[in-house]
Amino acid sequence: MKINLNINGVSKAFLIQENEYLLEVLRRNDYTSVKRGCDNTSCGVCTVLFDGKPIPSCSMLAIRCEGHEITTVEGIEKEAEKLANYFGELGADQCGYCNPSMALTVYSLKKENKHATDEEIKAYLVGNLCRCTGYVAQHQAIKKYLGDES
Amino acid sequence: MKVVNNKVHSVDGLGIMKGRKAYTDDFAEKDSLIIKVLRSPHPFAKIKKIDDQEAKKLTGVEMVLTYKDFKRIPFTRAGQGYPEPSPHDKFVLDEYVRYIGDEVLAVVGSSDEICRKALDLIKVEYEVLEPILDFEQAIDNQVIIHPEPEIHEMFDIGFKPKRNIAAAYEMNVGDVEKSLAACDYVIRETFYTQAQAHVMLEPHTVNARMDYQNRICIYSATQTPFHVRRIISQGLEIPLSKIRVIKPRVGGGFGGKQAIHGEMLVAFVTYKTGKPAKIVYTRKEVFESSYTRHPMRLEMALGADKNGKLKAIDAKVLSDTGAYGEHALTVFMVTGSKVLPLYNKVDSVRFVGDVVYTNHTPAGAFRGYGAIQGNFALESAIDILCVKMGVDPIKFRQENMMKENETSPIFAIMGEGTAGTAMNMDTCKLEECVERGLKLIDWQSKYPRIETEDKIKSVGMAIAMQGSGIPYIDMGAATIKLNDDGFYNLMVGATEIGQGSDTVLTQIAAEELMTSVDKVVIYSSDTDLTPFDVGAYASSTTYVSGNAVLRAAKELKSRMVEEAARILETKIENIDFDGKRFLNINDKKEISLIDFSNQITYSHEQKQLQVTSSYVGHKSPPPFMAGFVEIDIDKETYEVEIINYVSVVDCGTTINPMLAKGQVDGAIVQGLGMAFYEDVQYSKTGKLISSDMLNYKIPTRLDIKNLTTVFVDSYEESGPFGAKSVGEIGIDTPPAALANAVYNALGIRITKLPITPEKIYQEMRKKNEK
């Protein structure tokens, strides 16, 4: 079936299966910044913004996205660049498989709560798992990004 | 040093954050055939009959592959150098299935959905066999997990499949029984370590296509692209020259991607059909059908005299390699070789045991690679011995541990699968690591415990060592090319898997060429375009591949100076090169690097300046560290909270201090996961319970309060700019440090990982009953 999706501000028609998840539709159509990690909403690497809120695209049926705004990291390029700079500054880069999804979640946190405390940052990002960094450098980078932007 | 040991951003962080195509599946052909594997529902069975007629009729199904489609060529998936020290005990597909999740057959179709439908239509009849699910019952069990006649070892690794033994090893220094008998204090304790899952966020992923030269081009999320090429060639009888393996960005490995996983099936399908094909493991497959850390039983005996001297260490170890013997011997040997030399002043050491087959998910390489298991047992046992002797565990360690310029006979005896290499500890700052760690954790004021109304605060510690590559076996190579406009290409076989090796190797080249990181463009791990490297394992990249890069940079520099001398019409020794210009020190004439590179590219006596160099280690200088944990235990629930983890590390020069810290931080947290709650669990019938990320918990950011990671000054002469390795050392100390802290808090000793509140509660009940 055919649906219209608004991705990063551009509305386009997509051919989908009715039981297809948004993650599959996005990756099939070359939005490869959205990653597959766990298949059941527990790791966070498939995060996209759904009307501005982070959701796991691996469990959102594509058909439910018609008429909603979907944002991938390409849609917040400038913010991703800023965050990448803080990641570089603090040595928070490792495999990076979770980074685009993290940028989206952090961006959403910034819009909701610029002055988030350490615990609020951790709680907001708890669904974005990372197996490489041990979280400390990431946390410092995210804090700086939020702090410098507010 | 201007670039090395300075703050340098990752060379690839920006592009990765922006979501640019980088990982294996990002490069899969759109019309790839999908491969789905039917996985065994039985822990041990023989396939009697496969009825795939209905599935084959389904539109979109390209083929169904069973064991009958493959020539019986046994191989090992381990992904090691050749000949491998792992048994060749695996077939692409076999008529036996040896664990729940093992490959029965594969369906190849045009979409995921069609493959799933096809799998539902296939009927397989099994002769269900009695499995071995308890590794302590494996040896000489009447069940034989590998009865097939074709399997073999490449050289003597103690492989005895009729006894369910994948590998065996024994090593003696002195006479341990005699030493123990003469000791004033002897302790004996048995420890158990569990299987741990890697849980790298990118699942195992492979895709392939035939290129316009009719060669097969494989993209794989692998740590060992050159081994992958060789193993595919051997296993499928495709000429090596027809295979190209490209390793794109890898989303985490930790040893889990050292072995090959989907590569054989993908290569077979593409080579046979001429069509692109791909496989992306589901998370369930990653848990159930890749591999885990080897679970072990470690029976330790330690003896000391009344003067506080450790005299003897006896370690009898049983390791569980699961259904296949990948890394069976080598992980086992590292359990001894990268742990026991920590206490090098003993009269005698014994390390002996077997690695056995069971009908569980196979075990394989995992960061730490045996050392974390051995460290838990030895460093727990040291504290137990100190309690028995009534001596301070810090003082005891300080007196008995390895120090700079000392050695251990074990280095010469134990290698990885073969004999080892004798070496002195030219750098060993363990004493300083311990001293600084004591201060950073504030040991004096917290040891052994501080009790408040509802909590007990305590501290615990352990020391550790690892290696830097496998001497005389691991080879890394690098090519550096000078381009017009004065920038360089660096081509390395070394395998970036997220640990930052592309950045670190770029820094080494830039430092030697006296340029900046942005003038060195790295390309890594492409079997057609980069020189050979064994891959990312055994903590080898910074030391082995880094030395290759350093050599190449030095050689290129001297080639450049030679050419500059010709252009400036003087002798080589009169040329001063500062990275930007060549100066004739006699007549002060100079030529900039940019003009020089343009001239030799375009105008006079043009030539391409490029060199390739390689490096094989002659030793494996160990990094050392001391790890200290501060915990709060809830007196009611026995919940343990980690307040701080102090790591003081001697890894030689940190090429990139921030990335080095990231390696240690990440490894500490992975080690804490193993110490605390990560546990690969099976049902009584052998089915994996922890087969998704809801049932297998890895640390989240809420679990981590504070990590204090520091490096001591250290310069290893044999390493590039003084560096040793840092990838694995961080994972070794958390289990023992935590067990020791729990003892210091409550007076109970947990000998079986993970250290859960339930286990603490049970031990406290036993203690209180006494």
Contacts between the chains, C-beta under 8 A, distances in Angstrom:
chain1	res1	chain2	res2	distance
A	17	B	113	7.2
A	27	B	25	7.6
A	28	B	30	7.8
A	32	B	19	7.4
A	32	B	21	5.5
A	32	B	23	7.8
A	32	B	25	7.5
A	32	B	26	4.1
A	33	B	18	7.6
A	33	B	19	2.4
A	33	B	20	7.6
A	34	B	19	7.8
A	35	B	23	7.3
A	35	B	201	7.5
A	35	B	202	7.1
A	35	B	251	7.4
A	36	B	25	7.4
A	36	B	203	7.0
A	36	B	280	6.8
A	37	B	201	4.9
A	37	B	202	7.3
A	37	B	203	7.2
A	37	B	283	7.1
A	38	B	283	4.6
A	38	B	692	6.8
A	38	B	693	4.7
A	39	B	282	5.7
A	39	B	283	4.8
A	39	B	284	7.3
A	39	B	692	7.5
A	40	B	283	7.2
A	40	B	692	5.8
A	40	B	693	7.2
A	40	B	694	6.7
A	42	B	692	7.0
A	42	B	693	4.0
A	42	B	694	5.4
A	43	B	201	6.0
A	43	B	693	5.8
A	45	B	201	5.5
A	72	B	19	6.7
A	73	B	17	7.4
A	73	B	18	6.4
A	73	B	19	4.1
A	74	B	18	7.4
A	74	B	19	5.9
A	77	B	18	6.2
A	80	B	17	5.1
A	80	B	18	5.1
A	80	B	19	7.4
A	81	B	14	6.7
A	81	B	17	7.5
A	81	B	18	6.7
A	83	B	17	6.3
A	84	B	13	5.4
A	84	B	14	4.5
A	84	B	16	7.8
A	84	B	17	3.7
A	84	B	18	6.9
A	85	B	9	7.9
A	85	B	14	7.6
A	87	B	10	7.9
A	87	B	13	5.6
A	87	B	17	6.5
A	88	B	9	3.2
A	88	B	10	5.9
A	88	B	13	4.9
A	88	B	14	7.2
A	89	B	7	7.9
A	89	B	9	7.1
A	90	B	658	6.9
A	91	B	656	7.6
A	91	B	657	7.7
A	91	B	658	2.5
A	91	B	659	5.7
A	91	B	661	6.1
A	91	B	662	5.2
A	92	B	662	7.2
A	93	B	9	7.8
A	93	B	10	4.0
A	93	B	12	7.6
A	93	B	13	3.9
A	93	B	16	7.1
A	93	B	500	7.2
A	93	B	659	7.8
A	93	B	662	7.7
A	94	B	252	7.6
A	94	B	498	4.6
A	94	B	499	6.8
A	94	B	500	6.8
A	94	B	662	5.8
A	94	B	666	6.6
A	95	B	200	7.3
A	95	B	201	7.1
A	95	B	202	7.1
A	95	B	249	7.6
A	95	B	250	6.5
A	95	B	251	4.8
A	95	B	252	4.3
A	95	B	497	6.8
A	95	B	498	2.5
A	96	B	12	7.4
A	96	B	13	7.0
A	96	B	16	3.6
A	96	B	17	7.0
A	96	B	22	7.5
A	96	B	249	7.0
A	96	B	251	7.3
A	96	B	498	6.6
A	97	B	23	6.7
A	97	B	200	7.9
A	97	B	201	4.6
A	97	B	202	4.7
A	97	B	251	3.1
A	97	B	252	6.3
A	97	B	498	7.5
A	98	B	201	5.7
A	99	B	13	7.9
A	99	B	16	5.5
A	99	B	17	4.7
A	100	B	16	7.7
A	100	B	17	6.5
A	100	B	18	7.4
A	100	B	19	4.1
A	103	B	17	5.8
A	122	B	701	4.8
A	122	B	702	5.2
A	123	B	702	7.0
A	125	B	701	6.1
A	126	B	700	5.2
A	126	B	701	6.2
A	126	B	702	5.5
A	129	B	201	6.8
A	129	B	693	7.4
A	129	B	698	6.5
A	129	B	700	6.5
A	130	B	201	7.4
A	130	B	701	7.7
A	131	B	198	7.8
A	131	B	199	5.4
A	131	B	200	5.8
A	131	B	201	5.8
A	131	B	252	5.5
A	131	B	254	7.3
A	131	B	666	7.6
A	131	B	670	7.1
A	131	B	698	6.2
A	132	B	252	5.7
A	132	B	498	5.6
A	132	B	662	7.4
A	132	B	666	4.9
A	133	B	662	5.6
A	133	B	665	6.3
A	133	B	666	5.2
A	134	B	662	7.4
A	134	B	665	3.4
A	134	B	666	4.5
A	134	B	667	7.7
A	134	B	668	6.0
A	134	B	669	3.8
A	134	B	670	7.9
A	134	B	704	6.4
A	134	B	707	5.9
A	135	B	665	7.9
A	135	B	669	6.9
A	135	B	699	7.8
A	135	B	701	4.2
A	135	B	704	5.0
A	136	B	665	5.4
A	136	B	704	6.6
A	136	B	706	7.8
A	136	B	707	4.9
A	137	B	658	7.2
A	137	B	661	7.1
A	137	B	662	5.8
A	137	B	665	6.7
A	138	B	701	7.6
A	139	B	701	6.6
